[in-house]
Amino acid sequence: MAFQDQTLKCQDCGRDFVWTAAEQEFYAQKGFQNAPLRCPECRAKRKADRMAQRTMYKAICADCGKECEVPFQPKQDRPVYCSECYKKHRGA
C-alpha cells in the first residue's frame, strides 16, 4: 500500500500538521488503525504531563545493588532491576 503525506488538524491546539507517509507506515506496522488526533508537539506535551504525574518508588537493583527509581510499588517476592540491568535481562 502506498502512503501519502496528509495534513491533519490538532484537536488540542487547532494547528495543521503533516502526518507523513513514513509515520503512516509505522502506524500500519504497529497495527494502529486511527490517524493521530494531536500534533507532535501536543503529543509530546501530553506525554510529559503524564510522566510528571507519575509516582516513582525507590528500590535497590537485584543485580548490581544500585539504588534506582521505578514506576511501581516494589514487592518483596519479585526482583527489581535498574534500567541498565533491566535492558540486559530483557535482551536475554
TAKAUR-V878803 format. One record per residue. N is the residue number from 0. RES is the residue in three letters. PHI is phi in whole degrees, -180 to 180 (999 if undefined). Layout:
n: (N,N)
res: (RES,RES)
phi: (PHI,PHI)
This chain:
n: (0,1,2,3,4,5,6,7,8,9,10,11,12,13,14,15,16,17,18,19,20,21,22,23,24,25,26,27,28,29,30,31,32,33,34,35,36,37,38,39,40,41,42,43,44,45,46,47,48,49,50,51,52,53,54,55,56,57,58,59,60,61,62,63,64,65,66,67,68,69,70,71,72,73,74,75,76,77,78,79,80,81,82,83,84,85,86,87,88,89,90,91)
res: (MET,ALA,PHE,GLN,ASP,GLN,THR,LEU,LYS,CYS,GLN,ASP,CYS,GLY,ARG,ASP,PHE,VAL,TRP,THR,ALA,ALA,GLU,GLN,GLU,PHE,TYR,ALA,GLN,LYS,GLY,PHE,GLN,ASN,ALA,PRO,LEU,ARG,CYS,PRO,GLU,CYS,ARG,ALA,LYS,ARG,LYS,ALA,ASP,ARG,MET,ALA,GLN,ARG,THR,MET,TYR,LYS,ALA,ILE,CYS,ALA,ASP,CYS,GLY,LYS,GLU,CYS,GLU,VAL,PRO,PHE,GLN,PRO,LYS,GLN,ASP,ARG,PRO,VAL,TYR,CYS,SER,GLU,CYS,TYR,LYS,LYS,HIS,ARG,GLY,ALA)
phi: (999,-94,-97,-129,-55,-127,-98,-120,-112,-70,-75,-90,-99,82,-78,-79,-143,-96,-98,-72,-60,-64,-65,-64,-64,-60,-58,-63,-63,-82,86,-74,-106,-110,-72,-65,-95,-123,-70,-56,-66,-70,-64,-64,-65,-61,-64,-63,-63,-63,-66,-69,-84,-74,-85,-110,-120,-78,-151,-112,-63,-71,-93,-98,80,-77,-74,-146,-120,-130,-86,-143,-75,-62,-114,-67,-87,-129,-72,-120,-120,-70,-62,-67,-70,-61,-61,-64,-68,-69,-76,-76)
